[in-house]
Amino acid sequence: MIAALVVMGKAWKQIHRTRGDLVTDGLYRHMRHPQYSALFLFTLGLLIQWSTIATLLMWPVLAVTYFRLARREEAELLTRFGERYHAYAAVTPRFLPRIRPHTTDRRAWQKQASET
């Protein structure tokens, strides 16, 4: 749970540091929504540590709500950044980092991003 809080803090710090630009490095190099992934892990840890009927019922609601929020944010980013975001999203998973990164896709995306 502590690791999830650290990841969440670092991810939000990264977002706020860029002041509205697209973040594609650091934690965002491995997944598009590290802050939400950390929130899922934190609340899952709470569920394991201290399960109650209310938390068991509310966790799926929370997960679905944040999943929908992530999709809505992605639609906004696609509108705002266009092809740049589309190329980034094509090679970067939404919530869970890949075990083995697709280096050829990543290199192609980085080349395209540097050209724009």
C-alpha positions as CSV (number, residue, x, y, z in Angstrom):
1,M,0.0,0.0,0.0
2,I,2.9,2.3,0.7
3,A,4.4,1.6,-2.7
4,A,1.1,2.4,-4.3
5,L,1.0,5.8,-2.5
6,V,4.6,6.5,-3.7
7,V,3.7,5.7,-7.3
8,M,0.5,7.8,-7.1
9,G,2.5,10.8,-5.7
10,K,5.2,10.5,-8.4
11,A,2.7,10.2,-11.2
12,W,0.7,13.3,-10.1
13,K,3.8,15.2,-9.6
14,Q,4.9,14.4,-13.1
15,I,1.6,15.6,-14.5
16,H,1.5,18.9,-12.7
17,R,5.2,19.6,-13.5
18,T,4.5,19.6,-17.2
19,R,1.7,22.2,-17.0
20,G,-0.7,20.8,-19.6
21,D,1.8,19.1,-22.0
22,L,1.6,15.4,-22.8
23,V,3.6,13.3,-20.3
24,T,5.2,10.3,-21.9
25,D,8.4,9.7,-19.8
26,G,9.0,8.4,-16.3
27,L,6.1,6.3,-15.1
28,Y,4.1,7.2,-18.1
29,R,6.6,5.5,-20.3
30,H,5.4,2.2,-19.0
31,M,1.6,2.8,-18.7
32,R,-0.8,5.6,-19.5
33,H,-2.5,5.9,-16.1
34,P,0.0,5.0,-13.3
35,Q,-1.9,7.1,-10.8
36,Y,-5.1,5.1,-11.3
37,S,-3.2,1.8,-11.2
38,A,-1.7,2.9,-7.9
39,L,-5.1,3.7,-6.6
40,F,-6.4,0.3,-7.6
41,L,-3.5,-1.4,-5.9
42,F,-3.9,0.8,-2.7
43,T,-7.6,0.0,-2.4
44,L,-7.0,-3.6,-3.2
45,G,-4.5,-3.6,-0.3
46,L,-7.1,-2.1,1.9
47,L,-9.5,-4.8,0.8
48,I,-7.1,-7.5,1.8
49,Q,-6.0,-5.9,5.0
50,W,-9.4,-4.9,6.3
51,S,-12.3,-6.4,4.3
52,T,-15.8,-5.3,5.1
53,I,-19.0,-5.9,3.2
54,A,-19.1,-2.2,2.3
55,T,-15.5,-2.2,0.9
56,L,-16.2,-5.5,-1.0
57,L,-19.2,-3.9,-2.6
58,M,-17.7,-0.6,-3.3
59,W,-14.3,-1.7,-4.8
60,P,-15.8,-2.8,-8.1
61,V,-17.8,0.4,-8.3
62,L,-14.6,2.4,-7.7
63,A,-12.7,0.4,-10.3
64,V,-15.4,0.9,-13.0
65,T,-15.6,4.6,-12.2
66,Y,-11.9,5.2,-12.6
67,F,-11.8,3.0,-15.7
68,R,-14.5,5.2,-17.3
69,L,-12.7,8.3,-16.2
70,A,-9.5,7.1,-17.8
71,R,-11.3,6.5,-21.1
72,R,-12.8,9.9,-21.0
73,E,-9.5,11.5,-20.3
74,E,-8.0,9.6,-23.2
75,A,-10.7,10.9,-25.5
76,E,-9.8,14.5,-24.4
77,L,-6.1,13.9,-24.9
78,L,-6.7,12.5,-28.3
79,T,-8.7,15.6,-29.2
80,R,-6.0,17.9,-27.7
81,F,-2.8,16.1,-29.0
82,G,-4.1,14.2,-32.0
83,E,-1.7,11.8,-33.7
84,R,0.9,12.3,-31.1
85,Y,-1.3,10.9,-28.4
86,H,-2.6,8.2,-30.7
87,A,0.9,7.0,-31.4
88,Y,1.8,7.0,-27.7
89,A,-1.4,5.1,-26.8
90,A,-0.7,2.5,-29.5
91,V,2.5,1.4,-27.8
92,T,1.7,2.1,-24.1
93,P,-0.7,0.0,-22.1
94,R,-3.5,1.7,-20.1
95,F,-3.1,0.4,-16.6
96,L,-0.6,-2.5,-16.3
97,P,3.0,-2.3,-17.7
98,R,4.1,-4.9,-20.1
99,I,6.6,-7.5,-18.8
100,R,8.6,-7.3,-22.0
101,P,8.3,-3.9,-23.7
102,H,7.8,-3.7,-27.4
103,T,11.1,-1.9,-28.2
104,T,10.6,-1.7,-31.9
105,D,7.2,0.0,-31.4
106,R,8.6,2.3,-28.7
107,R,11.5,3.3,-31.0
108,A,9.1,4.0,-33.9
109,W,6.9,6.1,-31.6
110,Q,9.9,8.0,-30.2
111,K,11.1,8.8,-33.7
112,Q,7.6,10.0,-34.7
113,A,7.3,12.1,-31.5
114,S,10.7,13.8,-32.1
115,E,9.7,14.7,-35.6
116,T,6.5,16.5,-34.5
